[in-house]
Amino acid sequence: HSIEQTELADVPACDSLNPGNLQLVSKLKNHSGSCSVDVSAVWWEIAGVKEPCIVTACEYAVSLWKLLDTGQWEKRYSWHFAEVPVLQIVPVPDVCNLVCVALGNLEIREIRALLCSSDGGCEKQVLLRTGNIHAVLGLTQRRLVSSSRTLCDQQVEVMTFAEGGSEEKQFLMPPEETVLTFAEVQGTQEALLGTTIMNNIVIWNLKTGQLLKKMHIGDSYQASVCHKAYSEMGLLFVVLSHPCAKEKEPSGSPVFQLIAINPKTALSVGVMLYCLPQGQAGRFLEGDVKDNFAAAVLTSGTIAIWDLLLGHCTALLPPISDQNWSFVKWSGTDSHLLAGQKDGNIFVY
Amino acid sequence: CSQADLGPISINWFEELSSEAPP
């Protein structure tokens, strides 16, 4: 009923990997002085032309950067926050000239949309949601899903950004347990997946708001984060990371895992473990999955990248200038990897 | 993974679950 069969791909030795597989394209230094917390990429219309821009977040400021012909990055806009610090950027696919951010201390207390006035002259911010927010994700078709909890119930809300700046709201049927992460299901339009605090995976119908199924995926790993889900041949494939995974197992250190679930029967089986190469220590701190590639910042301060189809780690990026990596994101606008350090250095690979 | 581990599979699982779940 739970994860039983897990294949291990051949784990290459550490020596065969190097960051040479990654090509450094440019570097961006944010001199804001406060701790750098996140990075993302967004389409933004500047002087009538839609351009891929980089968004950086420090504790109390979010900035939009445009790439100049000289290869240098120019800061175009900055949004400032006086009271509550920024926790993460929430990219919304299919949206131009808008970026969402989650603010809070340990937990998310606010979600705000950051935009500019129609003439592009000044920065604006709109408060979208407040409360004890546990999970938030930008979805395709200009939507944003979030879950918040009061003492007695949970609300799962989908907001759609209409052209012209207005928002429409819809509620999904909440599960009894707190939702920790969301993921869209590629290959099944209108299916949304969530992981819960009780190690269950839930599926909604985004169109009707129905809660379709709750599936237990086993107790081997607690607090799994779902990074990607896709439906193929009647099965649901889910890529999870495990913040609580043991640092050393005989097979190496597992960082990501691919599991297959039959949504009809709620039975699941482990398909693949994505481990660190021999000789590498560390476990998952934070990471991102796009298409067939997974990237993770490890407790060792190194970034590791896996090809999910090959099944093994294909590149290791050690700390640069004696600074550990603190976050990593795949660009949503092109094929770049954005790697960040706490002091505000962003490296584009 | 073999089909036996996961029970009977349906390509149309999303539509079937949507028709079975409470509105």
Boltz contact constraints between the chains, C-beta under 6 A:
constraints:
  - contact:
      token1: [A, 5]
      token2: [B, 1]
      max_distance: 6.0
  - contact:
      token1: [A, 188]
      token2: [B, 14]
      max_distance: 6.0
  - contact:
      token1: [A, 191]
      token2: [B, 14]
      max_distance: 6.0
  - contact:
      token1: [A, 205]
      token2: [B, 18]
      max_distance: 6.0
  - contact:
      token1: [A, 210]
      token2: [B, 21]
      max_distance: 6.0
  - contact:
      token1: [A, 212]
      token2: [B, 17]
      max_distance: 6.0
  - contact:
      token1: [A, 212]
      token2: [B, 21]
      max_distance: 6.0
  - contact:
      token1: [A, 213]
      token2: [B, 17]
      max_distance: 6.0
  - contact:
      token1: [A, 234]
      token2: [B, 9]
      max_distance: 6.0
  - contact:
      token1: [A, 234]
      token2: [B, 10]
      max_distance: 6.0
  - contact:
      token1: [A, 234]
      token2: [B, 11]
      max_distance: 6.0
  - contact:
      token1: [A, 234]
      token2: [B, 13]
      max_distance: 6.0
  - contact:
      token1: [A, 260]
      token2: [B, 1]
      max_distance: 6.0
  - contact:
      token1: [A, 262]
      token2: [B, 6]
      max_distance: 6.0
  - contact:
      token1: [A, 262]
      token2: [B, 7]
      max_distance: 6.0
  - contact:
      token1: [A, 262]
      token2: [B, 9]
      max_distance: 6.0
  - contact:
      token1: [A, 263]
      token2: [B, 13]
      max_distance: 6.0
  - contact:
      token1: [A, 264]
      token2: [B, 10]
      max_distance: 6.0
  - contact:
      token1: [A, 264]
      token2: [B, 13]
      max_distance: 6.0
  - contact:
      token1: [A, 265]
      token2: [B, 7]
      max_distance: 6.0
  - contact:
      token1: [A, 267]
      token2: [B, 6]
      max_distance: 6.0
  - contact:
      token1: [A, 267]
      token2: [B, 7]
      max_distance: 6.0
  - contact:
      token1: [A, 269]
      token2: [B, 1]
      max_distance: 6.0
  - contact:
      token1: [A, 269]
      token2: [B, 5]
      max_distance: 6.0
